[in-house]
Structure formats: structure tokens, C-alpha cells
């Protein structure tokens, strides 16, 4: 059996306010082409299908079309929910989607409901574990002691093992959405999708998945091999500048008669690359070294001594997809008085205002600006005197 493992589509997510739907459609189109190209039998999507618990109507239409294309390409499709998804909304079409061999698991009350898949070697029991919020499953039978993500997944994987014990055919495919132990601290994108709880990172021991032939994980946005049989595919698009340069793709997993038989990485296209630029604004706007990245998503860090006026508008003339701007002026000369020390030396409102203006701008005000500051200060004093 050949399995294509993807996750974290985040349909509806924007990139610094810019829509990503067109890019996601292109990437998922390439992923769909993997099905006939590589003889894929099953496509599994391990959570965070949507980016919001209340996705817009266009997001539902997008998902329906994407799942239909995968099914039309010849693959059975298995979907499980993630922490970004509304379980109720995601599972709403599950009853009739099942008739088309598209299986959606998003009911926390049924964490170990198997889907029986078959190949020439017999059955493979697939367990798409939905995302389990501890506070929402605690009332369920056998889950009264659940307090953490680890507790919730132990409850679910225990139920999986109990079901396996009662059935023939031990080959297993498990989907889960969690932060598993063994993910390196330096994994790209760790700034946006590590925390699953309000109080901090709730790490799930990867040992909870011991004994399963393959575990398709979601939640981390980058490709990670926790073990040979436990993997994250990551998101199909870049959703943070911290992911710049990280590969995008999916795992192609083989199960033979004895279980896990290997996995290979299939690269997905990157519709628009991410680039971080640093330097003075005029240099960024004229340097030929940046000519090859004008079509990228751009994050710029400006190092001008004086904060440039209208920097983003000017930057977008050359880099139309510049979406994030930071200002990082040179550090003050060692031993130079701090801004507070400089203010303390001023003896009048006029001097303090000029000092503050120079601190904010990085350079002294022009004569015209000084005249305007004086007029504003005089107007403020006149207003105060009339009280």
C-alpha cells in the first residue's frame, strides 16, 4: 500500500494580510498529480485543514474541490482534525463524504474509530485520531483523568490498541495532531505552531505511538523525522519568514506485507519564495544584488540612522510583495549619553521636544519642522492658558 502523507493546509490563512488561496491551490494541484504519478492508494491529511474554527464559505468550497480532485485521481482520502479546526464544522459532511471514499475524523468522542483499507496483502487498519482538547474529552467514558495532551493521546492510543487486539490484521496507520517529543528546537517555523495549550508547550512522548507501522503527524510546519515510522510532513506552504528556505512537500510511505517498508520525500513547488533583506533603504532599492528577489515575499530590516519616511511604499515600488518592515538603526556609540540622560540636560520644553524628535527620527529636525514644532507648542500653551 502506498500512502501520501500531508498536513496543515490552513485553508484561509493569510500571509501578513495577503491571501494565500491561489498559492495553496497551485501546490495542492501538484500534490494531486503525485497520486497517479506514484501510484498512491491513500492520501492522509493530519489536521489543521482550516486556519480558523469559523472558516469563510470560500474555504469550505476550496476544501471540497481539493478533496474531490484527490479522489478523482484515484486515491482514498483520510482527513483528521487539528487544533485550528472546528470539529463540528469539519465533520459536518463526513456522512456523505464517506460514500465517496473520503473519510473525515473530527469527533473527539470517537478517537479510535478505524477505517479498514485493503491491498493485495490484506487489511490495513487506519486510525485518524482527531485533535483532542483535554477539557472537552474529560467527560467521556474512560477519560475522566485526562488533564493534558499526553493524557488525551494516551487515552486514544490505548483505545486503538484495544481495537487492534480484537481484530485480525495488525498493519496499522495512525494520524495524530500534536507536538511530539523528538522535534529539534531549531525546526523552521517553530515560532508559530509549537504551542498547543494556553499555559505552554504540552509535549507528547513519541513512545505513545510505539508499535504502529506508520504515524502521520501534523502540527509542526516543517518536515521532521521523529523516528523512521513517526514523521511530520509539514505545511505545503510557507506561513512564516522563520520557514524561509525550508522544503515543502509530502511523505510517500510504503507498507508491504510485514508493515512499514520505507518512505521518501516528494518536493512540492514554492509559488513565491521568502526573502529577508537587511540594509539602508536606498541600498535595498538600487543594489543589483537584489534583482533576483523582486517577486518574493520580502521582509526588510532597515539600518538607516534616520528612520526613512514612507519606507514601505517606497520599498514596494521595487518589491511589490514586501509585507513586513522592521527598523534596526546602528547602536549608539559606546559611552554616549542615553536619550534619558540627554533629556535630563534640557532646560526648556522647546529643547526637550527637539531632543525627542531627534531621538525618534535619528537626525535633527529641519528648519521648517522646527518652525512647525514651535507653532504647535505655542498653540498648546495658549490652550492651557485659557483653562
N, C-alpha and C positions, 0 to 999 in steps of 0.2 A: 504494500500500500504506500502510495506517495502522498505526502501531506505538505501543504504550503502554509507556513505559519506567519501571520501578520498581526498587528495590534495597533491600538492608539491612533485611530484615524482622526479623531477630534473634529468631526464634521461640524462646520460652523465657526471654528476658531479663526480669529484674525491674527495677522502679524503686525503688531504695532499699529492697529487700526485699519490695516489693509486686508481686503478679502483674500482668502487662500483657496476658495472653491474651485476656480479654474485650474490651479496648480494640482490640487488633490485629484481632480477628475483625470488629468493627464497621467498622474502617477498610478492611479488605480487602473487606468486603461492598460498601462504597461504590465501591471501585476496580473490583470486578467489574461493577457497574452501568454503569461507563464503556464497557464493551465494546459492548453493544447501543446505548447512547445515542449513542456517537460513531462507530459502525461500525468498531470496532477489529478488525484482522485478526490481529495478533500481539502478545502480551504478553511482554516480556523482563524478567527479574529478574536483575540484575547482581551476584550474590554476597552473602555473609553471609545465607544463608537461615535458618540456625540461629544461635543465640548461642554455642553450645558445640560442641566437637568430639565430645562424647558426650551428645547431647540425650536427654531423657527420652522414653519411649514416647508420651506425650501430644503431644509436639512433632511426631513423625512423623505421628500421626493428624491433627493440625491442618494440616500441610502437605499431606497427601493430599487432605483435604477442600477446602482452598483452591484447589489446582490443578484438581481436578475441577470446581469451580464456574466457574473461568475458562474451562475447556474447554467446559463445558455452555453457557456464554454465547455461544460461537461463535468463540473465539479459539484459534489455535495458541499454545502456550506454550513459551518457551525459557528455560532456567534455567542459570546458570553458578555455580561455587563461589566463595566468598570466603575470606579468611584465618581467619575464625571457624569455617568448616565443616570437617568431616572429609570429605575427598574420597571415601574408600571408602564411608562411610555414605551420603553424599548420592547417589552414583551407583548404589547397590545396586538401586533399582527402575528404572533407566534403560532396560533392555532392553524390558520390557513397557510402560513409560510411553510409549515411542516409538510403540507401536501405537495409542495414543490421541491421537497428535499432541502429546504433551508431551515435550519434548527436554531432557534433563539432561546438561550437560557438566561433569564433575568429574574427568577423568582427565588428570593433568599430562603423561602420555606422548603424549597426542593433543591438542596445543594448537591445532591448526588444522583440526580436522575440521568441514567445513561442513554446514550444513543448508540445503537448497535450498527456498526459498519462492517462490511464484509469484503474480503478479497479471495484470491484463489487458495489462501492458506486457512481460511475460516474467519471467525468473528474478531473484531477489534472493538472493545467497549470504550466509548468516548464519554468522558465526564467533563462537561463545560461548567465549572463551578462559577456561579455568579459572584459579583462583588458582595461581600458580607460585612455590613456595618454592624459592629458588635452590639450597639444599643438597640438595633432593630431586629436582631435574631435571638436576643436573650430570652424572649418569652416562648420560643419554640421548643418542642419536646427534645429533651436531652441537651439543650443549650443554655440552661439556667445559670451555669457557671462561666459563661462567655463574658470576658471583660476586655479582651484585646484582639487584635488581628490574628495573633498566633493562636489564641483560644478558638476563634471563629474558624480558621482554616484547619485546625486540628479536628474540630467537630465535623467539618465537611469531609476531610480525608479519611477519618475513621469510618464515616458512613460509606465512602467509596470502597474501602477495603471490606466492609461487611457485605456490600452488594457483590463484590468480586468473589468472595468466598462462597456465595450461593449460586454461582453460575460457572459453566464451563467456558473455557477460552480465557486465558489470562493476559492476552495482549491488551495494553491499556494506553489510552491517550487522554491526558488531563489538561484542561485550560484553567488558569487562575490569574487574578489581577491583584498583585501585591508587591511589596518591597522585600525581596528575599535576601537572606544573608549571602555574602559572597560577591555582591556587586561592588566593584572597585570605587574608592572615594573620588577618583579622577574621571569617572564616566562623564562624557559630554552630555550637557543638558540636565545635570543633577540639581540645577538651581530652580527647576520648575516642576518636577514630578517625583520628588522623593517623599514628601510628607503626606501620609495617608490619614493622619489624625490631627485633632485640634491642638493636642498637647505636645506633639513632637513625632519623630520618626518611630514607627512601630514595626520593627524588623521581624520577619517571619523566618524561622530556621528552614533552610533548604532541605534539611533531613525529613521534614514533613512529607516530602514528595518521593522519598526513597521507595524503590520497588516498582515504580511506574515506568513504562517503556519510554514515553516521551512526555515532557511537561512544557506546554506552550504558555509562557508568561507574558503579561502585559503590565504596563505602568511606567517602567523606565523607558525613556525615549531613544535610547541608543542600543545598538547590538551588544549583547552580553552573553557569554557562555558561563553560566554559574557552574555547571558540570557538563559532561558530554551530553547528558539526556535532559538537562534543565536549562532552558535558554530564553532570553528576551530577543524579540525581533526588532524592537524599537518602533518609532513612528515612521510613516512613509514620507513625511515632510519634515523639514527643519522648522521648529517653532520658537527657537531662541537663538540669539547670537552666540551663546555658550556652546551651541551644537555645530558651529561653523567647522566645515571640513569632515565632520563625522559621516560615515557612509550611511546611505539609506537603502533599505532592501527588505528581504524576507528570507526565512529559512526554508529550504527544501529538504524534507525529512523522509527517510525511507524506513519502513517496517517490513522485515521479512518474516518467515515462519517462526523464528525464535524471538522476535521483538525488534528493538532498535538496531538498525543496520547502518546508520550514518546520516550525516546532514551536510549540506553545502549551502553557501551564501549566494543569493542571487541579487545583484545590484539593481536598484531602481534609478531612473533618471532624476536629476535635480533640476526642476524647472527654472529656478532662479537661485544662484549661489549667494552665500552670505559673506560679506567682506567688512572687516574692521579697518578703518583708516585713522591715522593719527598725524597731526601736524598743524601748521598755521593754515588758516583758511585760504589765503591767496596761493599757497603752495599746493594745496589739495585741488584747487580749481585750475591750475595750469600745468602741473607736473605730468609729463608724458608717461611716467611710470604707472599712473593710474588709469591709462586709457583703456585697458582691458577689462575693467570692472565697472564701467559706467552703467551697465544694465543689471548689476547685482542689487540685492538688498544691502544697504550701506548703513553702518554705524560709524559716526565720525566723532573723534575726540580732538577738540581744538586746543592748541597750545599757545595761542596768541597771548601776548602780555595784556593787551586791552581786549575785552570781550567784543567781538565783531557785531555790528548792528545787522539785524535781518539775516543771520547766518544760514538758517535752514532754507529760506527762499533762495538765496544765492547758491547754496550747495546743490539744491535740486535742479538748477539750470544744467549742471553737468551730470549729476547723479539723480535722475528722476525718481528713483526708488530709495532715496535716503529716507530713513524712518526714525532714526534715533540720533540725538546730538548731545554730547557732553562737553563741558568746558573744564580744562585742566591746565591753568596757566603755570608758568615756571614758579618754583618755590622761591619765597623771599630770600634775599641774601642773608647768610648766617650772621647773626649779631645785629641785624637791622631791627629797629623798634617795631613792635606789633601794631596792628591797627588800633587796638585799645590804648596802647601807650601813646600813639600819635594823637588820638582824640583827647587824651588827658592833658596834652600840652596846649590844646587850643583854648583860647580865652573868649571867643565870641561865637554866636550862632552861625555867623557867616563862615568863620573858619571851620567849624565842625561840619557844616553842610558841604563845604568844598572838600574836606578830608574824606568824608563818607562817599561823596561822588567819585573821587579818585580811587578809593578802595574798590567800589563796585565796578567801575569802568576799566580800571587798570592803567588809567592815564588821566592827566589833569583835564578839567573842563575847558572848552574853547571860550573865547571872549563872548560869543553870542549865548552860550549856555550859562556863563556866569551872570550875564545880564538878566536872563530868564529866571535863574535861581534867586537873584536879588529881588526881582519883582514879586516872585511867589512868597518870599519871606516877608516882604513889606506888606503884602496883602494879608498874610496870616496875622501879622502884628496888629494891623488896622482892625481886623475882625475881632481879635482878642480884646482890643481897647474898647469896643462898642458893647461888650457884655456888661 
